Amino acid sequence: MIHKCMKHVLENLFGFNPQKHSIHTEIMAGITSFLTMAYILAVNPNIFSALPDMPGGSVFTATALAAIIGTLVMALYAKKPFALAPGMGLNAFFVYTICLGMGYSWQFALTAVLIEGLFFIILTATKMRSFMFQSIPGTLGKAIGAGIGLFIAFLGMENSGIIVNNETTLVCLGNVTQGTALLAMAGLFITAGMVMAKVRGGMLWGILITTLLGLFIKDPATGQAITQVNGIVSAPVSVAPIFCKFQWNQIFCPDMIVVVVTLLFMDMFDTMGTLIGVNQTTKISTQDNMYDDIPNLDKMFMADSIATVAGACLGTSTTTTYVESASGVMEGGRTGLTAFFTAVCFALALFFCPVFLAIPSAATAPALIIVGVMMMPAVARIHWDDYCKAIPAFLTLITIPLAYSISDGILIGVISYVLCHAVAGKFKEISVTMWVLAILFICKYLFL
């Protein structure tokens, strides 16, 4: 009787069907998803460390809690095996574009993330999401993803000293024979080996092994070991210093509009690309291209948008669905029970904050570079023989890393797409949404 009640509860909560699914398989799939995406617990505080007034411990806790909340919503509401966490690229946009590039406070950036999440909820609830997505050229979406991949890889190389400043050539190769650059290079090949060998949680293991190597490699500037460990287990650090720290006095300024639109673009393409890719490659969906035919897609989008709002309140960047969820699905995860166990793993990780905070930038740099590699296949799907599409795509792709700005890359991409098609007389291929965005973005550069 108890056994039957348990199965009934699992079916109602997670969509688990005992005739089709196995509890053991769902558990192992959930653990697998966690192992493949747990690197974000080390990478996110490391990226946010560029903002000295955001405590690393609080950012770590916010990252884990955002992942827990988003993944639980996906498990219980959408009943799907996908996991969520603060997204790569989106966190870089938060820190390096909004705060360091545009000069705004992290409170301003958190407000933008909150507004974007609320807009995403409204778009999903009103079915406007489909209209918005269909109005934006897929070519730009692919170029944005690949450009962010280049940007993330560049950040990893820069933060670890592999690439350094040069007054003559702007940038050049650093001294890779010592210090953090040496550790990052060693870590890159260790992590790459793990990933190529398809070791479960390869990137996480690569980060941990590189961190251990850092105990034996000294920083030339300080003479101390690069890795400094100050404990293993601790109570979760409070998020009070960054919890709901919004800045409302600038929500109507032009830059806020640009930032929110950019975040919405990035989040929408990131989530849609992940859901389509995982559904198709893992055979969950038999459809080829029609994303609206994916079962419970609106619920998955709603989970993603709710997670973004929750993450903003906690004090972290946009939370999104992770493509690494495919690893758990490939292990056989098919229901929300997989996502539930991924969330449980993130909850346990909360108590190992000192370990994750001890991980140096040289150890997370290889993960950033490899994530960049993983984002590059989109380039192959750009129609390079059609210059009306290829030129805007290339400008987007190259502007993001070279201008050190994801938003500028997207803005240039939208403007160039509209201008190229207009000059070529292909007005039918320009949606009303693209016309409006292009005019707004041109005004930004001319008058702001």
Protein Blocks (a to p, Z undefined) as FASTA:
>chain_A
ZZmmmmmmmmmmnopafklpcfklmmmmmmmmmmmmmmmmmmmmmmmmmpmklcfklmmm
mmmmmmmmmmmmmmmmnopabdcdddehjlmmmmmmmmmmnopafklmmmmmmmmmmmmm
mmmmnommmmmmmmpcfklmmmmmmmmmmmmmmmmmmmnomaccdfklopacddfkgcjl
lmmmmmmmmmmmmmmnopghklmmmmmmmmmmmmmpccfklopafbdcebjbdcdddfkl
mgopacfklmmgmklmmmmmmmmmmmmmmmmmmmmmmmmmnomaacfklmmlpghklmmm
mmmmmmmmmmmmnopacddddfklmmmmmnopabfklmmmmmmmmmmmmmmmmmmmmpcf
klmmmmmmmmmmmmmmmmmmpcfklmklmmmmmmmmmmmmmnopaklmmmmmmmmmmmmm
mmnopamlpcfklmmmmmmmmmmmmmZZ
